[in-house]
Amino acid sequence: MLRILESPLIWFVGFLLAFLAFAPLATAQTAPTRVGSVAASLDETEASDSATASEGAKLASPSAEVVGKLQQKTDDDITETSGQKKSVLAAHLDDHPIGPVAWNNLVQKAIRKAVSNGMPANIIVILLIFPVIASLVALSRHIIGLKGFGIYIPAVLSVAFVSTGIVTGVIVFIAVLLSALITRPILKKFKLPMLPRTAMLLLSVSTAILALLLVGSVYSIDMVLKLSVFPLLIIILLTENFMETQLFNSQKEALQITFETLLTAVLCSLIIGSQEIQKFVILRPELTLLGVILINLAIGKYTGLRFLEYLRFRDLLSRKSSFHDSASDNGSQEEE
């Protein structure tokens, strides 16, 4: 009997029976603890999900607001092909139908056919207004006497101001100008050739614009959030023209030419942004093109002094006129 009790098999069987007898009790005792831990983990998961949802809601509301503002800017911008401006201009064409094809409405018929086939009406308006803007720039330089970086740069800059907004465009323009003025004396010390010097100058200008955009984004400034890349590039490229002007003129003259270019671009952007002018050119393209031709012919025939030259030499002109008057009086007295 003792040998049987000393057998390992008997001890193993007894241990197995004891484990099976006491296992349900241990499970019953630990079950509430496990249920409590599972419930606690579920509560923590729900709490974290609710916290994540609340944070997502906080982030979603300003994002939706920004998206709404960007969409509003796109709808109002005549340079955007995905906005509602093209639909407004196309609807204006539908509200003003024309008669059958004639010699004086061939361009109108072609424009209406292109718009009905999917051509954005705002692109057609910009192409029709651009020669008008170039003619106004020519008038300001040839008759009024304003200086500037040619004709194309003020005209293209005015389109960029229409896209960015005049206030935002002027702020970016001033930031570009200030960064160029600060960087130019520093680059002089390195004695670099023109091309790498211009590249370094564009680097400083791009960095300044990037800093301006980052500050505006941090403080949620609407005018910065609405900027597009192509108007920014147009404004940044004016740095090269500013540098070339300083090579042949003094810094004061370069600043004056830059300011007059800015003034001309602002005035032209007001014309491009006018809804009345936009509707006029798309309804009467033949009259618009004919007017551009007549204006430039009249400008080319003008050979007198510019308006600003009259103001500049008014003392000399007054002395000359008084001299002619005195000379004519002396001649009349001699004849008598």
Residue, then its C-alpha position, 0 to 999 in steps of 0.5 A: m500500500l505504501r508503495i502505491l502511495e509513493s508512486p509518482l503517477i498517484w501523486f500526479v493524478g491527485f494533484l490534477l483532481a485537486f486543481l480541477a476541484f479548486a479552479p472554478l472557485a479561483t475563476a469565480q473569485t477573479a472574474p469580477t476583477r477581470v470584468g472590472s478591468v475590461a470595463a475600465s479599459l472600455d471606459e478609457t477607450e471611449a474616453s479617448d475616442s470622445a477626446t479625439a472626436s472633440e479635438g477633431a471637431k475643434l480642428a474641423s471648424p477652423s478648417a471648414e471656415v478656411v475652406g469657405k473663405l478660400q472658396q469665396k475668394t475663388d468665386d470672386d477672382i476673375t483669374e480663376t477658371s474654377g470659380q463662379k465668376k465665369s458662370v456670372l459672365a456667361a449668365h450675363l451673355d445669356d441675359h443679353p442675346i443678339g440677333p443673327v450673324a452680321w458684320n458687326n457681331l462676328v466676334q460676339k458670335a464666336i465668343r458666345k459659341a466658345v462659352s457655350n462649348g465650355m470656354p471660361a468666360n473670365i479668360i476671354v474677358i481678361l484677354l480683351i481687357f489686357p490690351v486696354i490696360a496696355s494702352l492705358v500704361a502707354l498713355s500714362r508714360h507717353i502723355i502723362g510722363l510716368k515711368g515704369f518697367g516697360i508696358y508688360i510688367p505693369a499690365v501683368l502686375s495689375v492682373a496679379f493684384v486682381s488675384t491677390g487683392i490690392v492691399t495684399g498685393v501692395i504689402v507683398f510688393i513692399a516686402v519684396l522691395l524691402s528685402a531687396l534693399i536690405t540684401r543688395p548692400i550685403l551681396k556687394k561685399f561678396k563681389l559676385p557676378m550678376l547672375p549668382r548675385t540675382a539668384m542670391l537676391l531671389l533667395s532672400v526675397s523668397t525667404a521674406i515672402l515665406a516668413l510673411l506667409l508663415v506669420g499670416s498662417v499662424y495668426s490666421i490672417d485671411m489676406v495671406l491665406k487667400l494668396s495663390v502661387f502665380p501672383l506671388l511669382i510675378i511679384i517676386l520676379l520684379t526684383e530682377n527688374f529692380m536690380e537692373t534699374q539700379l545698375f544704370n540709375s541711382q537708388k533714388e531713381a530706381l525707387q521712383i520708377t518702382f513706385e510709379t510702376l506700382l501706382t500704374a499697376v494699382l490703377c489698372s487693377l481697379i479697371i480690371g476688377s470693375q464688373e461694369i468694364q468686364k460686362f462691357v468688353i464681353l458684350r461689345p468686343e468689337l467696340t473694345l478692340l476698335g477703341v484700343i486701336l484708336i487710342n493708340l493711334a491718338i497716343g502715337k500722334y501726340t508730340g508735345l511735352r508730357f504733363l509732368e514735364y509741364l509741371r517740372f518746367r513751368d517756371l522756365l515755360s513762364r519765363k519763355s512766354s514772358f520773354h516772347d510777350s516782351a519781345s513782341d511788345n518791343g517789336s510792335q513799339e519799333e514798328e510804331 
